Amino acid sequence: MKKLTVVLASLLFVSSYSVFAEKSHTALAFDHASMAVAAGSAGNAHEVVKHAEAAIDHVLPASLSAKGASKNNLNEASDALRQAIDQGNLGHANTATVHAQAAVDLIKAGAVKEDHIK
């Protein structure tokens, strides 16, 4: 009986950890994508690239554990962030900002209620 309790407790811990990991990656992706938008609004294409790359580093793991519409939104956010990076590398801060804002909106749409993204 003790073994069964330990196994069940371990499974519960592992499953709760994956939910926590999704939350933190989604929230961090949202924060970096928002910083990319702010940088682009200030005309700083280099900073858009920096923050969009950091956002992708968090969107990808979040999308791996997401399901359904959330997964689709996070995958689309990843595409938008890649476009923001491409445009930022070309020095097009305004266009990069548009793509970064699209990513922010998609990350927000893909966030589960527990992510506390507003």
N, C-alpha and C positions, 0 to 999 in steps of 0.2 A: 504494500500500500504506500509506503514511503517513497519507493521508486516512482510509482505512478504520479504521486504528488510533485516530486521534483521534475519529472518530465513535463507535466502539464504547466508547472510554473515557468520552466525554461521556454516552452513554446509561447506562452503568454508574453514573456519578456521580449522574445525575438520579434513577435508580431507587433508589439507596441513600439519597439525600436524602429521598425521600418516605417510605421506611420509617422513617428517623430522625425525621422530622416527626411521624409517627403515634405513635411511642414517646413522644416528649417531650410531645405534647399529651395523650395518655392518662395519663401519669404526673402531669402537672400537674393534670388534671381530678380524678384520684384524690386528690391532696394537698388541693385546695381543697374537694372534697366532704367529705373527712375533717375539715377545719377547720370546715366548716359543722355537722357532727355535734357536734364538741366545743363549738362556740359554743351550739348548741341545748341541749346537756346542761347548760350553765351558765345557761340561761334567757335568752340574749341573741338575740332574734329578729332584730334589726337586723344582727348579724354573720352569722347564718345566711343572710340575703338577700345580703349582700356576697360571701360565699364561694361561695354557690350560683350567683350570677351569673358569678363568675370561673370556676367549674367549667364552666358552659355554654359560655363563650368557648373552652374547650379541647376539650370533648366534641364540639362540632359539627365542627371540622376533623378530629378523629380519626375520626369516623364517616364522613366523606367518603372517606377512603382505606381504611377497613376493608371487610371482605368477610364474607359469610355470617352465622354466629351472632354474631360479634364486632360486626358492624354493627348487628344487631338489638338486642343488649344495650346498645350505646352510644346508640342511638336511644331505647330505653326509659329509660335513665339521664337523658337530656335531659328527657324527660317528667316523671320523678320530681323533677328539679331545679326545673323550672317550678312544680310543685306545692309544693315546699319554699319557693320564692320567694313564691308566692301566700299561703301560710299564714304565712310570716314577716312579710309586709307587713301582715297582719291582726293581728300581735302574738302569734300562736299558736306559741310556741317549741317546745312539745312535739310538736305535729303536724308542724311543719316539720322537726323532727329525724328523725321517722319516715321522711319522704320523702327526706331527705338520706341517711339510712342505706341506704335502698333503692337510691339512686343509687350509693353507694359499692360496694354488693354487685354491682350491674350493671356498673359500670366495671371492677371486679376480674374479673368473669366475661368481660367483653369484651376484656380485655387479652391481648395475645399474650405468649408466654413471655419475649420479650426486653425487655418493659416493666419487669421486676423489681419488680412490685407485689406486696406481701405482705399 
